[in-house]
Amino acid sequence: MQGQNHVHPLAPQASTAAPARPTRGEAHAETQDAFVVETLEEDMAGAAMETQPDSLFELWPLRFPSQPSTGKANRWQGRAVEVHLPGFTEKADSLSGRFHVPDNHPVAHKWLPMFPDGQCPLQMAVPDGLPEGTTRLAVPIFVPSSKRPSSALLDWSSSMGSTEYLQIVCVTTKDLSDYKQAWPDHIFFELPPEASALGIGASRFCIQYLASQMVVSHNAGGSRCCYVLDDSILAWKADCGLPNDPHGEFMKDFATLNEINSKRLCNVTMSSVLSHFQ
């Protein structure tokens, strides 16, 4: 199985939590979101023409892609709770971030029954049972992102399909307002100020300790797990016919399960990839 991480030209060529380079969209502030969507479609079409290989390893066309912000007009409305994390500086025994959940989120209020009680740890409790026709990914997914609210690929509705999942976007206090404006339906973890100053390593450190607080029982293969994904993952591919693949039998079963008819590199959903590790 091979995840194809396509970094879109609008995304800065840097870490997901590093300072972003200016994008072409910034020159059109009044129409930035529309500009981003238009150029995404144009660049994808152009890249398809330029990179079409002669072999069976076709990267285009893509299905189930992640998407940037569409510039939704509705405002982010919800509540926030302070979350205490173990300290990793000489000046503090603990650090405090803030967990922001929109009122209309379809999953968070079922999975986080203690929210927004600030006196309790932020513990995840996945309920029993599922709506008909849906599946569930019981592993929380954290996405560190910085300074690119409009171009970050945070809309996973196509790639996750009917799978119920918990996606948490981790940003600095400085970026929080812009990300809420671009993504009014998303959950955000506002990193501690100390982590904001120290960069991506500190961000991932805080994510690790937030996850350890949230995941209190085994949720994947007999372990307590979380996923940490980049904000630039456009789509996923699976090679279901790799010669001499030691996992060839599994890949054949995977192809059958996901109704893949092609013999080689194929489009797959993010949910099918992540569910494999659950």
N, C-alpha and C positions, 0 to 999 in steps of 0.2 A: 504494500500500500504506500502510495507516495502523495504527500500533500504538496500541491503546487502553490508556492507563496509568490503571487504576482504583485509586485510593488507598483502601484499606479503612479503615473508621472506627477499627479497632483499631490501625492504624499511625499514629504521630504525624505531624502535619502539619508536617514538617520534612525537612531533607536526610537522606539515608540514613545519614550518619555524624554527624549532629548530635544533641545531647542529646534524648532522647525525652520526650514528655509522658506522664504516667501514663495507663494504659489501664484500662478497666473490669475487665479480668481480674486486675489487681493486687490488687483487693479480695478475691479468692478465691485466695490463694496456694496453699492445699492442693489446689485443683481447677483451677488456672489453665489447664492445657492443654486439659482437657475443655471448660472455659468458652469458650475461644477458638474451638474447633471449632464448638461449638453456635451461638455468636453469629455466626460467619462465615456459616453456613447461613441463619440467620434474617435477617441484614442483607442478604444477597444476594437472598433472596426478597422482602423489603420494598422494596429498591431497584428490583427488577424491576417491582413494581406501581406505584411512584411515578414511574419515569422512562420507562415505555413510550411511545415517540413514535408519532405518527400516520403519520409518513412511513416510507419504506423503510429509514431508518437505525436499525435496531433494535440496541441494545447488549446486550439480553438475549433469550433465555437464553444463557449462556456455555458453550462447550465447551473442552476442553483447558486448564482453569484451573491456575495455580500454587496451591500449598497452603501453609498454615502448618504448624508442627510438630504432630505427633499425640501428643507426649509419650511417645516410645518408651522402653521400660524398659531396653534394653541400653545398656551404657556405651561411650563412645568409647575404642577401643584402637588404638594405632598408634605411629608414630615421628615424630620431628621433626628437622629439620636447620637449622642457622643459615645464613642467606642474607645476603650482603654487597651493599649497594646504594651507588651514588655518594652522597656527602654533599651536603647543601644547606644546611648551617649553617656559620658561621664557626668553630665549635668542633670540627668533625669532617670528616675527609676521606671517610669512608664511614659508613653506617648499617647496623645489623644487625637483621633481622627473623627470624622462625622460620616454617618451612614444615611444617605438620602433615598427615600422610597416614594415614588409617586402614588397618589391615592388610587389611581385607576389601574395599577399594575395587576395583571391577571394571575401571577404566580407568587409574588413576594409575600403577600399577606396570608397565604395558605402555608407557605414553607417557613415563615418566620413568626410563629405565634406570639413570641415575647415582644416583638417590635410594636410600639416604640418605647417600651419600658426601659428607661435609662438605668434602672437599678439592677438589671439582669444582664448576663452575658448575651451576646447576640448569637443565639444558637439556632441552627437549622433543624427543622423537624418535618421531613417529607411525609405528607399524608398518605394513607392507604387508599387504594382505588384510583381509577382513572376514568375521565369521560370517554365515552365510546368513540373508537376510531383514532385514539391518540396514544402516544408512547411517552415515556418520561426518561430524562437524563438527570439522575439524582446527584450529580457532581457539579458543584458551583463553578462557573467560568468567570475568571477575572481578566480584565482587559486594561492594562495600563496605556494611557494615551496622553498626549500633550500638544497643545498649541495648534491643533488642526481639527476643530470641531466639525467643520463642514465637509472635509474630505476624508475623515477617518471612516473606514468601512465597518460600521457598527450595526447596520440593519441586517440581521440574520434570518429574517422571516422566510425568505425563499430557501435558504440553505438548511434550515432546521425543520421546515415543513410543519407537520402536526405534532412534533415533539415538544413536550413541556420542559422548560429549562430555566435556569436562573443565571442571568448575565449581569455582571457588576463592572461598571466602567470606573477605573481608578484615576483620578485627576488631582491636580493641585488646587489650592484655594483660589489662586489667581485665574485659573482656567474654568472653574466650576460654572460661573454664570453663563459663559459662552456655550459650554457644552449642554447646559440645561435648555438654553434657547434652541439649539440645533436638535436636541434629542429629548423632547418633553415627556416621553414615555419610558425613559431608561432609569435604572437604578445607578446611583453614583456613590463611590466611597471617596470622600474628601481626605486626602492624605495629610498626615501631621505636618506642620510647618518645617520640622527638622528634615523630614524625608523630601520635601519639596526642594530644599536647598542642596541635598546630596545627590540627586539624580536617580537613574533607573535602578541601580543596585539597591538603594534604600527603599524604593517603591516596591520592588519585588520582595524585599525583606518584610515590609509591612503587610503585603498581601499574604505572605506565608503565615504570619501570626494572626491575621484576621481570619484566614481559613481554618487555622487550628482551633480558633474560638467557635466558629460557626459549625464545623463538621465534628459532631460529638460521637458518631457511631460509624461503623464500617459501611461504606457506600460504593466500593468498587473493588472487586476481587479480594474481599476480606481485609481491606485496608481503608484508612481514612484518606481521601484524596480530594484534590481540586485540580482544575485546569487553569493555566495562565497562557493566554493567546495574544498574539500581536493584533494591532488594529488595522493591519494592511493585508490580511488574508482575503483574497478575492474569491477563490474557489478551490475545490478539492478534486483530485484525480486518483484513480486506482488502476494499477497495471495488473490485469487479471490473466495475463498470459506470458509472464516473464520466464524465459528459458532457464531451466535448472533452479527454479525458485524452491527453496526448502520449505516454503509455506504454500506451495502450489495448490494442495488440496483445499486448504482453508480459503484461498482466493477463489477457487472454483465455487465453493459453497457461498462465499461472499457475493460473487457475481449472480448466482442463482437467487439468493435472498433479496438482492436489490434489483432484480430483473434487468441485469446488464447483458446485452446480447453481443456487444463487440468483444473481440478476443484480446484486445490490448488496452491502451490507456483510455479510460472512460471517465465521464463525469459522475461524481457521487455526491451525496449530500454531506454536510458537516455532521449532521446527527448520526449518520451511519458510521462515520469514522470514529467519533467520540464514544458512541455506544459500545463499540468493540472493546474498549478498555474498562467498561463499567462492570 
